C-alpha cells in the first residue's frame, strides 16, 4: 500500500520519519515548516504540534498541542491532507 506522508518533508518515500529533519519538502519546492526535537513535532517558531492532527482522521481532543498542518502551517487540515504532500 501507499505510505503515509512524512510530517516534516511530506514525502511518501521510505525513510525514518520520526527523525526527519530535512530543510526542504520532498520536492525541494518549500522550506519545511516543522522540525523534530526528541521525536516531538515543532514548528520552526517552536509551537508544539499535535501529531494525531497530522493523520488522515485528525484529532478531536482539546489540548495544548496545536492543530495546525505540519507541512504548511494552516489550521484547516493536517499533513496527510496537505496539498504540498507527495
Jmol script that loads the backbone (N, CA, C; Angstrom):
load data "model"
ATOM      1  N   UNK A   1       0.803  -1.189   0.000  1.00  0.00           N
ATOM      2  CA  UNK A   1       0.000   0.000   0.000  1.00  0.00           C
ATOM      3  C   UNK A   1       0.852   1.262   0.000  1.00  0.00           C
ATOM      4  N   UNK A   2       0.190   2.364  -0.132  1.00  0.00           N
ATOM      5  CA  UNK A   2       0.876   3.655  -0.164  1.00  0.00           C
ATOM      6  C   UNK A   2       1.240   4.082   1.264  1.00  0.00           C
ATOM      7  N   UNK A   3       2.433   4.611   1.424  1.00  0.00           N
ATOM      8  CA  UNK A   3       2.890   5.066   2.732  1.00  0.00           C
ATOM      9  C   UNK A   3       2.257   6.413   3.071  1.00  0.00           C
ATOM     10  N   UNK A   4       1.969   6.654   4.357  1.00  0.00           N
ATOM     11  CA  UNK A   4       1.513   7.995   4.736  1.00  0.00           C
ATOM     12  C   UNK A   4       2.658   8.983   4.540  1.00  0.00           C
ATOM     13  N   UNK A   5       2.340  10.232   4.336  1.00  0.00           N
ATOM     14  CA  UNK A   5       3.414  11.201   4.128  1.00  0.00           C
ATOM     15  C   UNK A   5       4.091  11.539   5.447  1.00  0.00           C
ATOM     16  N   UNK A   6       5.346  11.882   5.350  1.00  0.00           N
ATOM     17  CA  UNK A   6       6.143  12.301   6.499  1.00  0.00           C
ATOM     18  C   UNK A   6       5.618  13.652   6.982  1.00  0.00           C
ATOM     19  N   UNK A   7       5.532  13.845   8.285  1.00  0.00           N
ATOM     20  CA  UNK A   7       5.002  15.096   8.820  1.00  0.00           C
ATOM     21  C   UNK A   7       5.969  16.266   8.674  1.00  0.00           C
ATOM     22  N   UNK A   8       7.231  15.985   8.347  1.00  0.00           N
ATOM     23  CA  UNK A   8       8.211  17.060   8.172  1.00  0.00           C
ATOM     24  C   UNK A   8       8.410  17.381   6.695  1.00  0.00           C
ATOM     25  N   UNK A   9       8.853  16.393   5.896  1.00  0.00           N
ATOM     26  CA  UNK A   9       9.162  16.668   4.484  1.00  0.00           C
ATOM     27  C   UNK A   9       7.980  16.414   3.551  1.00  0.00           C
ATOM     28  N   UNK A  10       6.915  15.804   4.072  1.00  0.00           N
ATOM     29  CA  UNK A  10       5.695  15.485   3.318  1.00  0.00           C
ATOM     30  C   UNK A  10       5.902  14.436   2.234  1.00  0.00           C
ATOM     31  N   UNK A  11       7.053  13.781   2.229  1.00  0.00           N
ATOM     32  CA  UNK A  11       7.326  12.736   1.247  1.00  0.00           C
ATOM     33  C   UNK A  11       6.754  11.396   1.668  1.00  0.00           C
ATOM     34  N   UNK A  12       6.483  10.549   0.696  1.00  0.00           N
ATOM     35  CA  UNK A  12       5.972   9.203   0.959  1.00  0.00           C
ATOM     36  C   UNK A  12       7.048   8.143   0.723  1.00  0.00           C
ATOM     37  N   UNK A  13       8.277   8.567   0.503  1.00  0.00           N
ATOM     38  CA  UNK A  13       9.373   7.621   0.298  1.00  0.00           C
ATOM     39  C   UNK A  13       9.767   6.998   1.636  1.00  0.00           C
ATOM     40  N   UNK A  14      10.330   5.806   1.586  1.00  0.00           N
ATOM     41  CA  UNK A  14      10.724   5.090   2.803  1.00  0.00           C
ATOM     42  C   UNK A  14      11.913   5.790   3.461  1.00  0.00           C
ATOM     43  N   UNK A  15      11.717   6.277   4.665  1.00  0.00           N
ATOM     44  CA  UNK A  15      12.787   6.852   5.482  1.00  0.00           C
ATOM     45  C   UNK A  15      12.306   6.922   6.924  1.00  0.00           C
ATOM     46  N   UNK A  16      13.197   7.183   7.837  1.00  0.00           N
ATOM     47  CA  UNK A  16      12.846   7.228   9.259  1.00  0.00           C
ATOM     48  C   UNK A  16      12.128   8.547   9.547  1.00  0.00           C
ATOM     49  N   UNK A  17      10.821   8.537   9.429  1.00  0.00           N
ATOM     50  CA  UNK A  17      10.041   9.764   9.561  1.00  0.00           C
ATOM     51  C   UNK A  17      10.096  10.356  10.971  1.00  0.00           C
ATOM     52  N   UNK A  18      10.306   9.529  11.978  1.00  0.00           N
ATOM     53  CA  UNK A  18      10.371  10.029  13.362  1.00  0.00           C
ATOM     54  C   UNK A  18      11.603  10.888  13.598  1.00  0.00           C
ATOM     55  N   UNK A  19      12.604  10.753  12.716  1.00  0.00           N
ATOM     56  CA  UNK A  19      13.843  11.521  12.857  1.00  0.00           C
ATOM     57  C   UNK A  19      14.071  12.499  11.709  1.00  0.00           C
ATOM     58  N   UNK A  20      13.104  12.656  10.821  1.00  0.00           N
ATOM     59  CA  UNK A  20      13.291  13.511   9.648  1.00  0.00           C
ATOM     60  C   UNK A  20      13.462  14.970  10.081  1.00  0.00           C
ATOM     61  N   UNK A  21      14.535  15.575   9.654  1.00  0.00           N
ATOM     62  CA  UNK A  21      14.793  16.987   9.953  1.00  0.00           C
ATOM     63  C   UNK A  21      15.356  17.706   8.736  1.00  0.00           C
ATOM     64  N   UNK A  22      14.924  17.292   7.562  1.00  0.00           N
ATOM     65  CA  UNK A  22      15.409  17.901   6.335  1.00  0.00           C
ATOM     66  C   UNK A  22      14.956  19.363   6.235  1.00  0.00           C
ATOM     67  N   UNK A  23      15.683  20.155   5.485  1.00  0.00           N
ATOM     68  CA  UNK A  23      15.395  21.590   5.372  1.00  0.00           C
ATOM     69  C   UNK A  23      14.324  21.906   4.335  1.00  0.00           C
ATOM     70  N   UNK A  24      14.109  20.989   3.377  1.00  0.00           N
ATOM     71  CA  UNK A  24      13.149  21.232   2.290  1.00  0.00           C
ATOM     72  C   UNK A  24      12.135  20.101   2.199  1.00  0.00           C
ATOM     73  N   UNK A  25      10.990  20.397   1.618  1.00  0.00           N
ATOM     74  CA  UNK A  25       9.988  19.367   1.380  1.00  0.00           C
ATOM     75  C   UNK A  25      10.506  18.367   0.353  1.00  0.00           C
ATOM     76  N   UNK A  26       9.816  17.245   0.238  1.00  0.00           N
ATOM     77  CA  UNK A  26      10.224  16.127  -0.613  1.00  0.00           C
ATOM     78  C   UNK A  26      10.551  16.551  -2.045  1.00  0.00           C
ATOM     79  N   UNK A  27       9.895  17.581  -2.562  1.00  0.00           N
ATOM     80  CA  UNK A  27      10.083  18.021  -3.945  1.00  0.00           C
ATOM     81  C   UNK A  27      11.018  19.228  -4.069  1.00  0.00           C
ATOM     82  N   UNK A  28      11.618  19.639  -2.947  1.00  0.00           N
ATOM     83  CA  UNK A  28      12.526  20.794  -2.894  1.00  0.00           C
ATOM     84  C   UNK A  28      11.865  22.120  -3.276  1.00  0.00           C
ATOM     85  N   UNK A  29      10.545  22.200  -3.185  1.00  0.00           N
ATOM     86  CA  UNK A  29       9.840  23.431  -3.554  1.00  0.00           C
ATOM     87  C   UNK A  29       9.621  24.378  -2.379  1.00  0.00           C
ATOM     88  N   UNK A  30       9.613  23.839  -1.161  1.00  0.00           N
ATOM     89  CA  UNK A  30       9.316  24.652   0.021  1.00  0.00           C
ATOM     90  C   UNK A  30      10.299  24.348   1.143  1.00  0.00           C
ATOM     91  N   UNK A  31      10.572  25.344   1.969  1.00  0.00           N
ATOM     92  CA  UNK A  31      11.281  25.083   3.216  1.00  0.00           C
ATOM     93  C   UNK A  31      10.324  24.302   4.109  1.00  0.00           C
ATOM     94  N   UNK A  32      10.851  23.392   4.904  1.00  0.00           N
ATOM     95  CA  UNK A  32       9.978  22.657   5.813  1.00  0.00           C
ATOM     96  C   UNK A  32       9.445  23.600   6.886  1.00  0.00           C
ATOM     97  N   UNK A  33       8.230  23.333   7.334  1.00  0.00           N
ATOM     98  CA  UNK A  33       7.558  24.165   8.335  1.00  0.00           C
ATOM     99  C   UNK A  33       7.863  23.685   9.752  1.00  0.00           C
ATOM    100  N   UNK A  34       8.221  22.399   9.870  1.00  0.00           N
ATOM    101  CA  UNK A  34       8.423  21.801  11.187  1.00  0.00           C
ATOM    102  C   UNK A  34       9.792  21.158  11.327  1.00  0.00           C
ATOM    103  N   UNK A  35      10.082  20.787  12.571  1.00  0.00           N
ATOM    104  CA  UNK A  35      11.319  20.080  12.906  1.00  0.00           C
ATOM    105  C   UNK A  35      10.991  19.080  14.005  1.00  0.00           C
ATOM    106  N   UNK A  36      11.817  18.059  14.110  1.00  0.00           N
ATOM    107  CA  UNK A  36      11.662  17.063  15.168  1.00  0.00           C
ATOM    108  C   UNK A  36      12.642  17.384  16.288  1.00  0.00           C
ATOM    109  N   UNK A  37      12.151  17.406  17.505  1.00  0.00           N
ATOM    110  CA  UNK A  37      13.004  17.555  18.685  1.00  0.00           C
ATOM    111  C   UNK A  37      12.639  16.416  19.629  1.00  0.00           C
ATOM    112  N   UNK A  38      13.547  15.475  19.792  1.00  0.00           N
ATOM    113  CA  UNK A  38      13.302  14.278  20.618  1.00  0.00           C
ATOM    114  C   UNK A  38      11.990  13.611  20.221  1.00  0.00           C
ATOM    115  N   UNK A  39      11.783  13.409  18.948  1.00  0.00           N
ATOM    116  CA  UNK A  39      10.613  12.757  18.350  1.00  0.00           C
ATOM    117  C   UNK A  39       9.348  13.622  18.361  1.00  0.00           C
ATOM    118  N   UNK A  40       9.327  14.699  19.135  1.00  0.00           N
ATOM    119  CA  UNK A  40       8.162  15.597  19.142  1.00  0.00           C
ATOM    120  C   UNK A  40       8.218  16.496  17.908  1.00  0.00           C
ATOM    121  N   UNK A  41       7.077  17.004  17.501  1.00  0.00           N
ATOM    122  CA  UNK A  41       6.952  17.801  16.285  1.00  0.00           C
ATOM    123  C   UNK A  41       6.745  19.270  16.645  1.00  0.00           C
ATOM    124  N   UNK A  42       7.657  20.115  16.200  1.00  0.00           N
ATOM    125  CA  UNK A  42       7.602  21.550  16.495  1.00  0.00           C
ATOM    126  C   UNK A  42       7.633  22.365  15.211  1.00  0.00           C
ATOM    127  N   UNK A  43       6.901  23.480  15.220  1.00  0.00           N
ATOM    128  CA  UNK A  43       7.019  24.421  14.107  1.00  0.00           C
ATOM    129  C   UNK A  43       8.368  25.110  14.241  1.00  0.00           C
ATOM    130  N   UNK A  44       8.804  25.771  13.184  1.00  0.00           N
ATOM    131  CA  UNK A  44      10.080  26.489  13.235  1.00  0.00           C
ATOM    132  C   UNK A  44      10.008  27.670  14.205  1.00  0.00           C
ATOM    133  N   UNK A  45       8.775  28.040  14.625  1.00  0.00           N
ATOM    134  CA  UNK A  45       8.607  29.097  15.633  1.00  0.00           C
ATOM    135  C   UNK A  45       8.380  28.502  17.027  1.00  0.00           C
ATOM    136  N   UNK A  46       8.689  27.215  17.170  1.00  0.00           N
ATOM    137  CA  UNK A  46       8.658  26.487  18.449  1.00  0.00           C
ATOM    138  C   UNK A  46       7.284  26.226  19.054  1.00  0.00           C
ATOM    139  N   UNK A  47       6.251  26.113  18.220  1.00  0.00           N
ATOM    140  CA  UNK A  47       4.949  25.651  18.696  1.00  0.00           C
ATOM    141  C   UNK A  47       4.961  24.127  18.649  1.00  0.00           C
ATOM    142  N   UNK A  48       4.510  23.470  19.708  1.00  0.00           N
ATOM    143  CA  UNK A  48       4.443  22.010  19.711  1.00  0.00           C
ATOM    144  C   UNK A  48       3.151  21.583  19.016  1.00  0.00           C
ATOM    145  N   UNK A  49       3.288  20.821  17.937  1.00  0.00           N
ATOM    146  CA  UNK A  49       2.146  20.414  17.126  1.00  0.00           C
ATOM    147  C   UNK A  49       1.605  19.057  17.555  1.00  0.00           C
ATOM    148  N   UNK A  50       0.325  18.872  17.377  1.00  0.00           N
ATOM    149  CA  UNK A  50      -0.340  17.599  17.643  1.00  0.00           C
ATOM    150  C   UNK A  50      -0.033  16.643  16.490  1.00  0.00           C
ATOM    151  N   UNK A  51       0.578  15.503  16.801  1.00  0.00           N
ATOM    152  CA  UNK A  51       0.898  14.539  15.744  1.00  0.00           C
ATOM    153  C   UNK A  51      -0.354  13.793  15.289  1.00  0.00           C
ATOM    154  N   UNK A  52      -1.312  13.625  16.173  1.00  0.00           N
ATOM    155  CA  UNK A  52      -2.556  12.954  15.792  1.00  0.00           C
ATOM    156  C   UNK A  52      -3.314  13.784  14.753  1.00  0.00           C
ATOM    157  N   UNK A  53      -3.258  15.100  14.865  1.00  0.00           N
ATOM    158  CA  UNK A  53      -3.907  16.003  13.907  1.00  0.00           C
ATOM    159  C   UNK A  53      -3.356  15.797  12.498  1.00  0.00           C
ATOM    160  N   UNK A  54      -2.105  15.367  12.389  1.00  0.00           N
ATOM    161  CA  UNK A  54      -1.458  15.194  11.092  1.00  0.00           C
ATOM    162  C   UNK A  54      -1.959  13.951  10.357  1.00  0.00           C
ATOM    163  N   UNK A  55      -2.606  13.033  11.056  1.00  0.00           N
ATOM    164  CA  UNK A  55      -3.120  11.798  10.459  1.00  0.00           C
ATOM    165  C   UNK A  55      -4.381  12.074   9.642  1.00  0.00           C
ATOM    166  N   UNK A  56      -4.753  11.112   8.822  1.00  0.00           N
ATOM    167  CA  UNK A  56      -5.939  11.261   7.967  1.00  0.00           C
ATOM    168  C   UNK A  56      -7.212  11.530   8.764  1.00  0.00           C
ATOM    169  N   UNK A  57      -7.358  10.878   9.915  1.00  0.00           N
ATOM    170  CA  UNK A  57      -8.569  11.029  10.719  1.00  0.00           C
ATOM    171  C   UNK A  57      -8.546  12.263  11.607  1.00  0.00           C
ATOM    172  N   UNK A  58      -7.401  12.918  11.728  1.00  0.00           N
ATOM    173  CA  UNK A  58      -7.305  14.130  12.528  1.00  0.00           C
ATOM    174  C   UNK A  58      -7.396  13.858  14.021  1.00  0.00           C
ATOM    175  N   UNK A  59      -7.720  14.877  14.790  1.00  0.00           N
ATOM    176  CA  UNK A  59      -7.799  14.792  16.247  1.00  0.00           C
ATOM    177  C   UNK A  59      -8.940  15.672  16.730  1.00  0.00           C
ATOM    178  N   UNK A  60      -9.754  15.139  17.625  1.00  0.00           N
ATOM    179  CA  UNK A  60     -10.879  15.901  18.166  1.00  0.00           C
ATOM    180  C   UNK A  60     -10.628  16.364  19.601  1.00  0.00           C
ATOM    181  N   UNK A  61      -9.443  16.057  20.138  1.00  0.00           N
ATOM    182  CA  UNK A  61      -9.124  16.448  21.512  1.00  0.00           C
ATOM    183  C   UNK A  61      -8.906  17.957  21.618  1.00  0.00           C
ATOM    184  N   UNK A  62      -9.235  18.487  22.765  1.00  0.00           N
ATOM    185  CA  UNK A  62      -8.954  19.891  23.077  1.00  0.00           C
ATOM    186  C   UNK A  62      -7.810  19.884  24.076  1.00  0.00           C
ATOM    187  N   UNK A  63      -6.613  20.182  23.599  1.00  0.00           N
ATOM    188  CA  UNK A  63      -5.418  20.117  24.430  1.00  0.00           C
ATOM    189  C   UNK A  63      -4.431  21.200  24.019  1.00  0.00           C
ATOM    190  N   UNK A  64      -3.290  21.237  24.686  1.00  0.00           N
ATOM    191  CA  UNK A  64      -2.330  22.321  24.447  1.00  0.00           C
ATOM    192  C   UNK A  64      -1.542  22.151  23.146  1.00  0.00           C
ATOM    193  N   UNK A  65      -1.567  20.953  22.555  1.00  0.00           N
ATOM    194  CA  UNK A  65      -0.853  20.739  21.295  1.00  0.00           C
ATOM    195  C   UNK A  65      -1.613  21.424  20.163  1.00  0.00           C
ATOM    196  N   UNK A  66      -0.884  22.056  19.275  1.00  0.00           N
ATOM    197  CA  UNK A  66      -1.507  22.864  18.227  1.00  0.00           C
ATOM    198  C   UNK A  66      -2.015  22.030  17.056  1.00  0.00           C
ATOM    199  N   UNK A  67      -3.236  22.305  16.635  1.00  0.00           N
ATOM    200  CA  UNK A  67      -3.849  21.650  15.485  1.00  0.00           C
ATOM    201  C   UNK A  67      -3.601  22.494  14.239  1.00  0.00           C
ATOM    202  N   UNK A  68      -2.365  22.449  13.763  1.00  0.00           N
ATOM    203  CA  UNK A  68      -2.008  23.112  12.511  1.00  0.00           C
ATOM    204  C   UNK A  68      -1.226  22.131  11.655  1.00  0.00           C
ATOM    205  N   UNK A  69      -1.294  22.300  10.360  1.00  0.00           N
ATOM    206  CA  UNK A  69      -0.620  21.403   9.427  1.00  0.00           C
ATOM    207  C   UNK A  69       0.895  21.509   9.587  1.00  0.00           C
ATOM    208  N   UNK A  70       1.537  20.366   9.727  1.00  0.00           N
ATOM    209  CA  UNK A  70       2.994  20.349   9.873  1.00  0.00           C
ATOM    210  C   UNK A  70       3.699  20.615   8.550  1.00  0.00           C
ATOM    211  N   UNK A  71       2.945  20.615   7.460  1.00  0.00           N
ATOM    212  CA  UNK A  71       3.543  20.853   6.153  1.00  0.00           C
ATOM    213  C   UNK A  71       3.504  22.298   5.707  1.00  0.00           C
ATOM    214  N   UNK A  72       2.412  23.001   6.057  1.00  0.00           N
ATOM    215  CA  UNK A  72       2.274  24.374   5.566  1.00  0.00           C
ATOM    216  C   UNK A  72       1.821  25.378   6.620  1.00  0.00           C
ATOM    217  N   UNK A  73       1.364  24.902   7.774  1.00  0.00           N
ATOM    218  CA  UNK A  73       1.004  25.807   8.856  1.00  0.00           C
ATOM    219  C   UNK A  73      -0.441  26.257   8.904  1.00  0.00           C
ATOM    220  N   UNK A  74      -1.290  25.759   8.026  1.00  0.00           N
ATOM    221  CA  UNK A  74      -2.698  26.168   8.068  1.00  0.00           C
ATOM    222  C   UNK A  74      -3.472  25.336   9.091  1.00  0.00           C
ATOM    223  N   UNK A  75      -4.623  25.841   9.513  1.00  0.00           N
ATOM    224  CA  UNK A  75      -5.424  25.166  10.536  1.00  0.00           C
ATOM    225  C   UNK A  75      -6.542  24.303   9.948  1.00  0.00           C
ATOM    226  N   UNK A  76      -6.699  24.304   8.643  1.00  0.00           N
ATOM    227  CA  UNK A  76      -7.827  23.607   8.022  1.00  0.00           C
ATOM    228  C   UNK A  76      -7.582  22.127   7.764  1.00  0.00           C
ATOM    229  N   UNK A  77      -6.337  21.675   7.865  1.00  0.00           N
ATOM    230  CA  UNK A  77      -6.023  20.275   7.588  1.00  0.00           C
ATOM    231  C   UNK A  77      -4.711  19.887   8.264  1.00  0.00           C
ATOM    232  N   UNK A  78      -4.449  18.575   8.295  1.00  0.00           N
ATOM    233  CA  UNK A  78      -3.174  18.057   8.775  1.00  0.00           C
ATOM    234  C   UNK A  78      -2.303  17.649   7.600  1.00  0.00           C
ATOM    235  N   UNK A  79      -1.151  17.089   7.893  1.00  0.00           N
ATOM    236  CA  UNK A  79      -0.165  16.754   6.860  1.00  0.00           C
ATOM    237  C   UNK A  79      -0.702  15.812   5.784  1.00  0.00           C
ATOM    238  N   UNK A  80      -1.500  14.820   6.172  1.00  0.00           N
ATOM    239  CA  UNK A  80      -1.973  13.835   5.196  1.00  0.00           C
ATOM    240  C   UNK A  80      -2.891  14.452   4.141  1.00  0.00           C
ATOM    241  N   UNK A  81      -3.502  15.585   4.461  1.00  0.00           N
ATOM    242  CA  UNK A  81      -4.384  16.276   3.510  1.00  0.00           C
ATOM    243  C   UNK A  81      -3.745  17.519   2.915  1.00  0.00           C
ATOM    244  N   UNK A  82      -2.475  17.738   3.194  1.00  0.00           N
ATOM    245  CA  UNK A  82      -1.800  18.947   2.716  1.00  0.00           C
ATOM    246  C   UNK A  82      -1.590  18.896   1.205  1.00  0.00           C
ATOM    247  N   UNK A  83      -1.912  19.973   0.492  1.00  0.00           N
ATOM    248  CA  UNK A  83      -1.692  19.997  -0.954  1.00  0.00           C
ATOM    249  C   UNK A  83      -0.214  19.884  -1.331  1.00  0.00           C
ATOM    250  N   UNK A  84       0.685  20.150  -0.391  1.00  0.00           N
ATOM    251  CA  UNK A  84       2.117  20.037  -0.666  1.00  0.00           C
ATOM    252  C   UNK A  84       2.639  18.603  -0.537  1.00  0.00           C
ATOM    253  N   UNK A  85       1.820  17.705   0.007  1.00  0.00           N
ATOM    254  CA  UNK A  85       2.251  16.319   0.225  1.00  0.00           C
ATOM    255  C   UNK A  85       2.432  15.578  -1.093  1.00  0.00           C
ATOM    256  N   UNK A  86       3.350  14.623  -1.066  1.00  0.00           N
ATOM    257  CA  UNK A  86       3.633  13.815  -2.260  1.00  0.00           C
ATOM    258  C   UNK A  86       2.426  12.974  -2.626  1.00  0.00           C
TER     259      UNK A  86
END
end "model"
wireframe off; spacefill off
backbone 0.3
color backbone group
